[in-house]
């Protein structure tokens, strides 16, 4: 049976409302999305929490916070960082000087990390020293 | 001989029961809300940005395709919004804007519209997009890498990556109730297990998704993971861990149950869910990828037309060369 004129009108009205709701939703969410991206850009925390060190032998997920915080291993900054930023308030990031390839007398990044991490882990006695425990991912 | 199982139909005119695609779409979005809200409360504005941009971009891509193909505008049915929402739920909160734009383009245009729109897509559109992003921008979709700057006070190593690297011993670092309550890193809307279960049950009770697919998927993930766990308890995680981590729950209730890419008959639905579950655990435990849900469901989407060939016999006797 064909729809009556009233029923057709009702259906058309419903479809129109649906479309209007969808257009409004799309417009509002677009604005919300753009504002969120523009006003709240991803910021790196002042002190790194975790650092992903990519390596052919397996990526290392280094928990910087765990090593540095009092609740964790409580290491002093200077136990790893031996260079400070110009104003002397903040340790220099390892990657500022150590690059992927060795330059002159500067050890390359992976050598610097290996020397730093492994010697400390060995001295500690309880920290893992097997490659696969750090090069895990 | 009379058969009590016969479907009894009556003459026209029929009365429409009031259901519509838009009602189903908005119900699905409502069901996803608990998981989405927890994601926003954890990650804040960046998560809201990904979700809002994804839903709006998916709708805009749909509208652009409608105009390009000279078809009536179909964004009113809310299907594109659901695709955008599910895609965003699978993404990390740190996803850049261009990944959301590209992802929703792949989902709506390549995953759905080029096949003819709603009901014609052979694969789940949101999963097509996620699979392409996973293969193209591996590090962006690696939750360990993407969420390095977040700390919520619980273990922030992606659970499935942890068991892949450290074996079943890593399971003890996670609390089962915590996993259920969203205390794990992951996609914006994939970590709140309880919320996803409540949303899934709501969809089942409303008749929007089929319990056969969800239940068989979860049961087969459980059984397959249990068999692996029994064979080597040191290497393979327990089945409950597999159920509560990664994309398992969102896959069971929101992804595998997508209408046009899943079977319609009873037995095929059970097979579809069961094989997807088995493949998920196989990929997780012995495959290269950390989580297997995306590729497992896509594989079963491909097998869906074949599975649906298993159907009840038609009544009466066929006559050849009639």
Interface residues (C-beta under 8 A of the other chain):
Chain A: X1 X14 X15 X18 X19 X21 X22 X23 X25 X26 X27 X28 X29 X30 X32 X33 X34 X35 X36 X37 X39 X40 X42 X43 X44 X45 X48 X49 X50 X51 X52 X54 X61 X65 X132 X136 X137
Chain B: X12 X13 X20 X22 X44 X45 X46 X48 X49 X50 X51 X52 X53 X54 X55 X56 X57 X59 X60 X63 X73 X75 X76 X77 X78 X81 X94 X97 X100 X139 X144 X145 X148 X149 X150 X151 X156 X157 X161 X165 X166
